[in-house]
Amino acid sequence: MAVKIFIKRTFSTEGLKDASAMLIQARKNAMSHNGYISTETLVSHDDPCEIVVVSMWQKKEDWDAYAASPERQANEQNFAAILGAETEYQIYNMGM
């Protein structure tokens, strides 16, 4: 069953300028992994430092494999340097 992963990040004001390039690179990395379907990036209307990435995968196991990959772990370390808060994850199944 397809899943959507909601990844909420709140960047520091100083880190926001680097966030765009880093998010694009993270998307490029995800695209090469099995099960990847799509990604959307949403910016809060009220707080431009709050960004939610919605990543869609064919199944949760595909997401898990990508999440554990060395390249994603490296990306997360880079994000951590410019975040103002912990990254939050929520996983939703598509359909009922």
N, C-alpha and C positions, 0 to 999 in steps of 0.2 A: 504494500500500500504506500502511495506517495506521502511524503511528509514535508511540512514547511517548518523551518527552523527560524525563529525570531531571535535576533541577536541585537541586544540593546547596549549601546555604548554611549557614555557621556564623556566627551573629550574636554580637556582643559582648554581655556581660551587660547593659550599659546600653541597648543597642539593641534588645534582645528585646521590650521593652514596646511599641515602635513597629512591630515586625515584623508583627503580626497585621493591623493596618489597612492596611499597605502591601501585604501579600500579597492581601488581599481586593480592593484597588484594581487590582492587577496582573491578577487573575482577571477582574474586570469588563472591563478593557481587552481581554484576550485573547478574551473571548466575542463581541466584535463583529467579529472578523476571520474571513475565509473559511477554512474547513477546520477550525476549532476544534471539538473533540468534548467534552472534559471535562478536569477538573483534580482531583487529590487532593493534600492536604497531609499529610505525615507528620512527626511529631516524634519524635526519638530517645528511646527509653525511658531510656537511660543519660545523655543529655546534652540537656536541653531547649533548648539554644542551637543544636543541629544540626537543621535542617529540610530535608526533601526534598520538592520539589514534582514531581509526576508529571503532565505535561501531554500530552494525547493529541490528535493532529492527523490529518486524513484522509491527508495525504502530507507528506513532508519539505519540499517546496517551500512549502507553506502555513506551516509553522513558520518557515522561513527568511524569508519575507516579513514575518511578524509580528516575528521577532527583529530585523529591520532597521528596523522602524517607529520614527518619532520618539517616539511615546508610550512604547514599551518601552525605548528608549534612555534616556529621562528617568527611568523607573522604576529602571533599573539604576544610574543615577547616585545616586539617592536611597538605594538599597540599599547601595551602596558606602560611604556615610557611616556605616552602622551595622554593617557586617560585621567579623568578627574574622579572616576568611581569604578567599581567592579563591573565587568561585563556580565550581563544577565542573558540567560538562554531560556527559551521556551520552545517545546517541540509539539507540533500539532499534526494529527493524521488528517488526510484529505477525506472528506465525506463522512458518512455516519456508519 
